Amino acid sequence: MSDAVFGDRPRHVESPPDPASPVRRHFGLLVGESPTMRRVYIEIARVAPTDAAVLVVGESGTGKDVVAQVIHQGSKRAGGPYLPINCGAMSPSLIESELFGHERGSFTGALLRHQGHFERTSGGTLFLDEITEIPLELQARLLRVVESGILLRVGGETALQTDVRVIASTNRPPQTAMRDGKLRRDLYYRLSVFPIQLPPLRQRPGDIDLLARHFLDELNAVHGSDKRLPPEVVGAFERYDWPGNVRQLKNTLQRAFILAGEGHDIQYFPRPDTTAAALPHAPTIVGKSLEELNREMILATLAHYGSRRKTAAALGISLKTLYNRLNLYKRDASSSDHGSED
C-alpha cells in the first residue's frame, strides 16, 4: 500500500506553494497543511521539473513512495514509465539481474534474455525504495549506471544507453548508514543531489486530524456509509505518537471502520491497553473465516476488559449489538461470567 496516497494523480505539479499564502491541504497525492509539509511541497515543486537525482529520507510509513510519485507526475517524464522497486524485497542473488538485466545462458536458469528495471524504465523514473538494502558491491555498479546512463546486462558484452531519472529513499539517517557500511559515500553524494527530509507524523501539527478525516471520507465513499470521527477520538489520535506514521494511521482508520459495524461513530483509537499485544487471547488470522475472527476478537476483548460496556466502546459497536453477538455465540446476555455491564 501507499504510505500517504489518497487522491487523483495530477498531470502536473502546481506552482510552488507560498508559505505565506492560505493553507494548502493537498499537493498532488500528498495530504497535509502543516508548515513542515508545506516546506516539502515547495521542495517537490522546485525539483520535479528538473532531471536531478532525489534522495527522500524519512521514517517508515511517512510516504516516501508518494513523494516519488508526485515528483514523477510533475516532471517532463510524466508520460513515461514510473517503476517503484522495493530493494529490500529483491533476492540478493538476483538483484543485479533485476536491475540491469541478463543475457540468455549467463547463469543457471537464464533461459531467455531479460530486460532489467533500468532498460524497462528508460524515458521515465525509477524509484529505488530503501537503497541501503542493496549490497555494497552492487552499489558500485549502480553508481556507474546512474552517472553514465550506460549499463551491461549480466553476461552481456554490448553497452546499452538508458535515460532514467533515479529517485531513491531510505529510512536510515544517511550518515548512520554510511558509518555502518550500508551505503557507499560516493553513491550517497550522487543520489542526494536534491535531498528531501520527510517529517514523521508526530512533527506535523494539525495533519493527524486532516489525514484521519481524509482516510475516513475515502472509506465512506467506497462503502456508501456515513461514519464519523467524534471529537474525543480525534483528540486521542492527536495525542498518540504514531510510530508507524501515516501508514499506521491509515491502517488504524480501516480497522476502526470495520469494528464500528453498523454504528455511525468511530470509537476505536490506539491506546496501550487496547493493542493486540495486550489482549491475552488475540485471534490469529490465517485459515479462519471473518465470522470466526469477529467472534474471537469480541471474546478476547471482553475477557480483557471484563465489562460489556467497555468492550462495546473499544470495539466501536453499540452495547445492544454486543449483546446480540454474544447471544449468537450461545452465551447468556445476563451472565456475569465475563464481567458486569458497568
KENUKOL-159375 format. One record per residue (C-alpha): residue number from 1; x, y, z. Coordinates in Angstrom, 2 decimals, decimal comma. Example, Ala and Ser with C-alpha at 12.3 -4.5 7.8 and 13.67 -1.06 7.14 Angstrom:
<atoms>
1	12,30	-4,50	7,80 $
2	13,67	-1,06	7,14 $
</atoms>
This chain:
<atoms>
1	0,00	0,00	0,00 $
2	0,95	3,65	-0,40 $
3	2,02	5,47	2,73 $
4	0,11	8,67	2,18 $
5	-1,56	8,47	-1,17 $
6	-5,20	9,20	-1,45 $
7	-6,27	11,37	-4,34 $
8	-6,33	11,59	-8,12 $
9	-3,00	11,51	-9,88 $
10	-2,09	15,02	-11,06 $
11	-0,89	15,61	-14,60 $
12	1,50	18,32	-13,43 $
13	2,72	19,58	-10,09 $
14	1,33	23,00	-9,23 $
15	3,45	26,11	-8,85 $
16	5,46	26,16	-5,63 $
17	3,13	26,99	-2,74 $
18	3,90	30,20	-0,88 $
19	4,20	29,52	2,87 $
20	2,55	32,90	3,48 $
21	-0,43	32,07	1,28 $
22	-3,66	30,41	2,52 $
23	-3,07	26,89	3,80 $
24	-2,78	24,18	1,16 $
25	-4,38	20,90	2,27 $
26	-3,44	18,75	-0,73 $
27	-0,43	18,71	-3,03 $
28	-0,88	16,13	-5,74 $
29	-1,22	12,82	-3,94 $
30	0,01	14,24	-0,64 $
31	-2,31	15,38	2,13 $
32	-1,27	17,84	4,82 $
33	-1,25	21,50	5,73 $
34	1,40	21,72	8,44 $
35	4,41	24,02	7,96 $
36	6,72	21,01	7,74 $
37	4,69	19,58	4,85 $
38	4,41	22,92	3,08 $
39	8,21	23,01	3,09 $
40	8,20	19,57	1,43 $
41	5,69	20,83	-1,16 $
42	7,99	23,71	-2,06 $
43	10,95	21,39	-2,47 $
44	8,98	18,94	-4,64 $
45	7,66	21,71	-6,88 $
46	11,15	23,05	-7,44 $
47	12,91	19,76	-8,16 $
48	10,16	17,95	-10,10 $
49	10,65	19,75	-13,47 $
50	14,39	19,00	-13,41 $
51	16,21	15,73	-14,01 $
52	18,13	15,89	-10,74 $
53	18,50	12,75	-8,66 $
54	16,50	12,91	-5,44 $
55	17,08	11,15	-2,12 $
56	13,99	11,03	0,10 $
57	14,84	10,39	3,76 $
58	12,19	9,58	6,34 $
59	10,93	7,06	8,84 $
60	8,99	4,02	7,70 $
61	5,40	4,91	6,82 $
62	5,96	8,62	6,20 $
63	5,09	8,44	2,50 $
64	8,44	8,39	0,70 $
65	6,93	6,45	-2,21 $
66	4,19	9,08	-2,53 $
67	6,75	11,86	-2,75 $
68	8,48	9,95	-5,55 $
69	5,19	9,59	-7,45 $
70	4,40	13,29	-7,12 $
71	7,88	14,21	-8,38 $
72	7,44	11,93	-11,39 $
73	3,98	13,27	-12,18 $
74	5,30	16,83	-12,07 $
75	8,25	16,14	-14,34 $
76	8,71	16,13	-18,10 $
77	8,80	12,34	-17,76 $
78	5,20	12,13	-16,51 $
79	4,14	10,43	-19,75 $
80	6,86	7,80	-19,36 $
81	7,01	4,76	-17,09 $
82	7,23	5,03	-13,32 $
83	8,61	1,94	-11,62 $
84	8,86	1,63	-7,82 $
85	11,30	-1,04	-6,61 $
86	11,50	-2,28	-3,03 $
87	15,21	-3,02	-2,79 $
88	14,74	-4,96	0,41 $
89	12,32	-7,37	-1,26 $
90	14,70	-8,40	-4,05 $
91	16,70	-11,59	-3,68 $
92	20,40	-10,75	-3,14 $
93	21,33	-13,37	-5,73 $
94	19,04	-11,87	-8,36 $
95	19,18	-8,16	-7,64 $
96	21,86	-7,49	-10,26 $
97	19,81	-9,25	-12,93 $
98	16,63	-7,47	-11,82 $
99	18,22	-4,04	-12,07 $
100	20,42	-4,42	-15,14 $
101	19,03	-7,48	-16,98 $
102	20,81	-10,58	-18,18 $
103	21,64	-12,43	-21,38 $
104	20,42	-15,90	-22,15 $
105	22,66	-18,54	-20,60 $
106	24,50	-16,06	-18,36 $
107	23,73	-18,19	-15,32 $
108	21,80	-21,32	-14,40 $
109	18,12	-20,73	-15,11 $
110	18,70	-17,83	-17,51 $
111	16,78	-19,40	-20,35 $
112	15,86	-16,15	-22,07 $
113	17,27	-12,63	-22,40 $
114	15,85	-10,42	-19,68 $
115	15,48	-6,65	-19,65 $
116	16,26	-5,13	-16,27 $
117	14,45	-2,31	-14,49 $
118	16,75	0,35	-15,95 $
119	16,00	-0,71	-19,52 $
120	12,26	-1,01	-18,96 $
121	12,08	2,40	-17,30 $
122	14,02	4,29	-19,96 $
123	12,33	7,64	-20,56 $
124	10,75	7,55	-17,12 $
125	11,52	7,39	-13,41 $
126	12,92	4,53	-11,33 $
127	12,19	4,73	-7,61 $
128	14,64	2,70	-5,53 $
129	12,97	2,33	-2,15 $
130	15,32	1,55	0,77 $
131	18,51	1,94	-1,23 $
132	20,65	0,80	1,71 $
133	19,32	-2,75	1,23 $
134	21,35	-3,12	-1,99 $
135	24,63	-4,95	-1,29 $
136	27,67	-2,65	-1,26 $
137	29,35	-4,40	-4,21 $
138	26,29	-3,74	-6,36 $
139	26,06	-0,14	-5,16 $
140	29,34	0,50	-7,00 $
141	27,84	-0,75	-10,26 $
142	24,65	1,20	-9,62 $
143	26,73	4,36	-9,20 $
144	28,34	3,85	-12,61 $
145	24,97	3,36	-14,30 $
146	23,45	6,41	-12,61 $
147	26,41	8,57	-13,55 $
148	26,82	7,43	-17,16 $
149	23,42	6,10	-18,17 $
150	25,27	3,13	-19,68 $
151	24,84	-0,47	-18,50 $
152	25,80	-4,01	-19,36 $
153	23,39	-6,87	-18,84 $
154	24,70	-9,73	-16,73 $
155	26,69	-11,89	-19,15 $
156	26,46	-9,22	-21,84 $
157	29,16	-7,50	-23,88 $
158	27,18	-4,72	-25,53 $
159	26,86	-1,41	-23,70 $
160	23,29	-0,13	-23,57 $
161	22,30	3,52	-23,20 $
162	19,42	4,30	-20,84 $
163	17,62	7,50	-19,95 $
164	16,29	7,08	-16,42 $
165	15,72	9,52	-13,61 $
166	16,54	7,89	-10,28 $
167	14,75	8,74	-7,06 $
168	15,97	6,81	-4,03 $
169	14,80	6,60	-0,44 $
170	15,98	5,36	2,92 $
171	14,53	5,17	6,41 $
172	18,05	5,25	7,87 $
173	19,85	8,54	8,54 $
174	22,36	8,62	5,64 $
175	25,33	9,44	7,88 $
176	24,49	6,45	10,07 $
177	24,06	4,18	7,03 $
178	27,45	5,22	5,66 $
179	29,12	4,75	9,05 $
180	27,56	1,28	9,38 $
181	28,68	0,22	5,92 $
182	25,16	0,12	4,46 $
183	25,58	2,97	1,96 $
184	28,57	3,90	-0,17 $
185	29,60	7,50	0,36 $
186	30,12	8,14	-3,35 $
187	26,65	6,75	-4,18 $
188	25,10	8,89	-1,45 $
189	26,60	12,06	-2,89 $
190	25,42	11,11	-6,39 $
191	21,85	10,32	-5,30 $
192	21,46	13,24	-2,90 $
193	21,77	15,99	-5,50 $
194	18,46	17,13	-4,04 $
195	17,71	15,57	-0,64 $
196	14,19	15,80	0,80 $
197	13,67	15,14	4,51 $
198	10,14	13,85	5,10 $
199	8,84	14,62	8,61 $
200	7,33	11,94	10,84 $
201	3,62	12,32	11,58 $
202	4,31	13,44	15,16 $
203	6,06	16,52	13,73 $
204	3,12	17,52	11,52 $
205	0,83	19,61	13,76 $
206	-2,75	19,63	12,52 $
207	-2,21	16,95	9,89 $
208	-3,37	13,99	12,00 $
209	-6,95	15,28	12,12 $
210	-6,84	16,17	8,41 $
211	-5,45	12,78	7,38 $
212	-7,82	10,81	9,60 $
213	-10,86	12,54	8,13 $
214	-9,45	12,14	4,64 $
215	-9,00	8,39	5,07 $
216	-12,45	8,06	6,62 $
217	-14,01	10,01	3,73 $
218	-12,41	7,57	1,31 $
219	-13,74	4,57	3,22 $
220	-17,22	6,11	3,40 $
221	-17,14	6,75	-0,34 $
222	-16,11	3,18	-1,12 $
223	-18,68	1,58	1,19 $
224	-21,52	4,08	0,79 $
225	-21,55	4,80	4,54 $
226	-21,52	7,93	6,69 $
227	-19,32	7,04	9,63 $
228	-17,96	9,94	11,68 $
229	-14,99	10,72	13,91 $
230	-16,15	12,01	17,31 $
231	-14,05	14,82	18,86 $
232	-12,76	12,56	21,64 $
233	-11,38	10,09	19,11 $
234	-9,71	12,86	17,12 $
235	-8,21	14,11	20,38 $
236	-6,87	10,64	21,16 $
237	-5,39	10,40	17,68 $
238	-3,62	13,73	18,13 $
239	-2,17	12,71	21,49 $
240	-0,82	9,41	20,15 $
241	2,81	9,22	18,96 $
242	2,16	7,19	15,75 $
243	5,47	5,31	15,49 $
244	4,25	3,81	12,20 $
245	3,41	7,28	10,86 $
246	0,85	7,83	8,08 $
247	0,70	4,15	7,18 $
248	-0,23	3,24	10,76 $
249	-2,86	5,97	10,89 $
250	-4,46	4,73	7,67 $
251	-4,48	1,13	8,87 $
252	-5,91	2,19	12,23 $
253	-8,76	4,04	10,50 $
254	-9,52	1,00	8,37 $
255	-9,60	-1,23	11,45 $
256	-11,79	1,26	13,32 $
257	-14,12	1,45	10,32 $
258	-14,56	-2,32	10,33 $
259	-15,05	-2,54	14,08 $
260	-17,71	0,18	14,00 $
261	-20,05	-2,29	12,33 $
262	-23,40	-0,63	11,67 $
263	-22,59	2,20	14,07 $
264	-22,03	5,73	12,80 $
265	-19,31	6,89	15,20 $
266	-15,75	5,60	15,10 $
267	-14,83	4,66	18,66 $
268	-11,59	2,70	18,39 $
269	-8,32	4,52	18,89 $
270	-4,80	3,34	19,77 $
271	-4,16	3,06	23,49 $
272	-1,57	0,92	25,25 $
273	-4,29	-1,24	26,86 $
274	-6,18	-1,93	23,63 $
275	-3,37	-3,12	21,40 $
276	-3,45	-6,66	20,07 $
277	-0,41	-7,47	22,20 $
278	-2,35	-6,56	25,35 $
279	-5,15	-8,99	24,56 $
280	-4,18	-12,36	26,01 $
281	-6,33	-14,30	23,57 $
282	-5,89	-12,16	20,45 $
283	-7,04	-14,13	17,37 $
284	-4,83	-15,48	14,67 $
285	-5,86	-14,79	11,08 $
286	-4,65	-17,39	8,60 $
287	-7,19	-20,06	7,71 $
288	-10,11	-18,56	9,61 $
289	-13,35	-17,09	8,33 $
290	-14,37	-13,49	9,01 $
291	-17,10	-14,76	11,33 $
292	-14,56	-16,75	13,35 $
293	-12,27	-13,73	13,55 $
294	-15,13	-11,50	14,68 $
295	-16,09	-13,98	17,35 $
296	-12,56	-14,37	18,68 $
297	-11,91	-10,62	18,68 $
298	-15,12	-9,92	20,61 $
299	-14,49	-12,65	23,18 $
300	-10,81	-11,71	23,60 $
301	-11,69	-8,05	24,12 $
302	-14,45	-8,98	26,57 $
303	-12,07	-11,21	28,52 $
304	-9,55	-8,37	28,63 $
305	-11,90	-5,68	29,92 $
306	-14,30	-7,76	31,99 $
307	-17,03	-5,28	31,10 $
308	-19,55	-5,41	28,26 $
309	-19,85	-1,64	28,14 $
310	-16,09	-1,10	27,88 $
311	-15,85	-3,91	25,33 $
312	-18,51	-2,33	23,12 $
313	-16,75	1,05	23,32 $
314	-13,34	-0,46	22,48 $
315	-14,75	-2,38	19,50 $
316	-16,75	0,60	18,26 $
317	-20,12	-1,16	18,40 $
318	-23,27	-0,49	20,41 $
319	-23,99	-2,34	23,64 $
320	-27,08	-3,80	22,01 $
321	-25,00	-5,13	19,12 $
322	-22,59	-6,71	21,56 $
323	-25,44	-8,43	23,42 $
324	-26,82	-9,73	20,10 $
325	-23,40	-11,06	19,11 $
326	-22,98	-12,78	22,48 $
327	-26,42	-14,35	22,16 $
328	-25,39	-15,69	18,77 $
329	-22,42	-17,28	20,49 $
330	-24,87	-19,06	22,78 $
331	-23,89	-17,04	25,81 $
332	-26,45	-15,68	28,20 $
333	-26,51	-11,86	27,92 $
334	-27,22	-11,57	31,62 $
335	-24,43	-13,90	32,67 $
336	-21,68	-12,36	34,76 $
337	-19,10	-14,84	33,58 $
338	-17,38	-12,17	31,51 $
339	-17,94	-9,20	33,75 $
340	-20,60	-6,70	34,59 $
341	-22,28	-4,24	32,28 $
342	-20,79	-1,21	34,01 $
</atoms>
